Amino acid sequence: MKILFATSNENKIAEAKVALGTLGHDVARLIIDGKSPNFIEPQADDIEVISKSKIDQSLELISGTKFEGCAILVEDSGLFIDGLGLFPGVYSSYVSRTIGNQGIINLLEKNPNRQAEYRAYSILYENGKYWNSMGKCSGQISTEIRGSNGFGFDPIFIPNSGDGRTFGEMLQSEKDAKSHRGESLRILCDHLRAPLK
């Protein structure tokens, strides 16, 4: 099926193309009037709530357009740091743009608790049916920025399931195999493989 991903993040689209492409699905960015949707995010601390709002807004946006009836994918993710009271969480994108990786390192400078968890919640809508999935990846926040691959907080996040490198030091295929978004997309693929009841 043709899946339109409601995001402006090309890195997310690349990950979705790889994961959903294994099932023969074609993923492309949802563009309306030459641009990606501009969502109004609800004031919520739960990425599931934000993802559900994004899918509802996406379906409203494509109603009456040539995209009506297309499959739509939305995803919201965040980095939840234990030592910062699960901050930045749902505000991760804003925090990444404003204080960046060095800002997070500075906030944790005297904090011994560097445990963190990346979470991603995906929703795929197609022909009246919703598929939902949550992916998680536990790890630690590095004391320094390492690597230039990936995006966002990848250069300071060290997955527990890895070899000590940050996501920013890994190849995309290595990151996909361990990441929260990779897990969320794999669960989504399992849902799509399951026979309809």
KAHUDA-V612093 format. One record per residue. RES is the residue in one letter. SS is DSSP state (hx for helix, st for strand, lp for the rest). PHI is phi as a letter, one per 30 degrees, with the letter a starting at -180 (NA if undefined). BURIAL is b if it has 16 or more other C-alpha atoms within 10 Angstrom, else e. Layout:
RES/SS/PHI/BURIAL
RES/SS/PHI/BURIAL
This chain:
M/lp/NA/e
K/st/d/e
I/st/c/b
L/st/c/b
F/st/c/b
A/lp/d/b
T/lp/a/b
S/lp/c/e
N/lp/d/e
E/hx/d/e
N/hx/d/e
K/hx/d/b
I/hx/d/b
A/hx/d/e
E/hx/d/b
A/hx/d/b
K/hx/d/b
V/hx/d/b
A/hx/d/b
L/hx/d/b
G/hx/d/e
T/lp/d/e
L/lp/c/e
G/lp/i/e
H/lp/d/e
D/st/c/e
V/st/c/b
A/st/b/b
R/st/d/b
L/lp/d/b
I/lp/b/b
I/st/b/e
D/lp/h/e
G/lp/i/e
K/st/b/e
S/lp/d/e
P/lp/e/b
N/lp/c/e
F/lp/d/e
I/lp/c/e
E/lp/d/e
P/lp/d/e
Q/lp/d/e
A/lp/b/e
D/lp/c/e
D/lp/c/e
I/hx/d/b
E/hx/d/b
V/hx/d/e
I/hx/d/b
S/hx/d/b
K/hx/d/b
S/hx/d/b
K/hx/d/b
I/hx/d/b
D/hx/d/e
Q/hx/d/b
S/hx/d/b
L/hx/d/b
E/hx/d/e
L/hx/d/e
I/hx/d/b
S/lp/d/e
G/lp/i/e
T/lp/c/e
K/lp/d/e
F/lp/d/b
E/lp/e/e
G/lp/j/e
C/lp/d/b
A/st/d/b
I/st/b/b
L/st/c/b
V/st/b/b
E/st/a/b
D/st/b/b
S/st/b/b
G/st/a/b
L/st/c/b
F/st/c/b
I/st/c/b
D/hx/e/e
G/hx/d/e
L/hx/c/b
G/lp/i/e
L/lp/i/b
F/st/d/b
P/st/d/b
G/st/h/b
V/lp/d/b
Y/lp/c/b
S/hx/e/b
S/hx/d/b
Y/hx/d/e
V/hx/d/b
S/hx/d/b
R/hx/d/e
T/hx/c/e
I/lp/c/e
G/hx/i/e
N/hx/d/b
Q/hx/d/e
G/hx/d/e
I/hx/d/b
I/hx/e/b
N/hx/d/e
L/hx/d/e
L/lp/c/b
E/lp/e/e
K/lp/c/e
N/lp/c/e
P/lp/d/e
N/lp/d/e
R/lp/c/b
Q/st/d/b
A/st/a/b
E/st/b/b
Y/st/d/b
R/st/b/b
A/st/b/b
Y/st/b/b
S/st/c/b
I/st/b/b
L/st/c/b
Y/st/c/b
E/st/a/e
N/lp/h/e
G/lp/i/e
K/st/c/e
Y/st/c/e
W/st/c/e
N/st/c/b
S/st/a/b
M/st/c/b
G/st/c/b
K/st/b/b
C/st/b/b
S/st/d/b
G/st/a/b
Q/st/b/b
I/st/c/b
S/lp/d/b
T/lp/d/e
E/lp/a/e
I/lp/d/b
R/lp/b/b
G/lp/j/e
S/lp/b/e
N/lp/d/b
G/lp/i/b
F/lp/a/e
G/lp/h/b
F/lp/d/b
D/hx/e/b
P/hx/d/b
I/hx/b/b
F/st/c/b
I/st/c/b
P/st/d/b
N/lp/d/b
S/lp/d/e
G/lp/c/e
D/lp/c/e
G/lp/j/e
R/lp/d/b
T/st/d/b
F/hx/e/b
G/hx/d/b
E/hx/c/b
M/lp/c/b
L/lp/d/e
Q/hx/e/b
S/hx/d/e
E/hx/d/e
K/hx/d/b
D/hx/e/b
A/hx/d/e
K/hx/c/b
S/lp/d/b
H/hx/d/b
R/hx/d/b
G/hx/e/b
E/hx/d/b
S/hx/d/b
L/hx/d/b
R/hx/d/b
I/hx/d/b
L/hx/d/b
C/hx/d/b
D/hx/d/e
H/hx/d/e
L/hx/d/e
R/hx/d/e
A/lp/d/e
P/lp/d/e
L/lp/d/e
K/lp/c/e
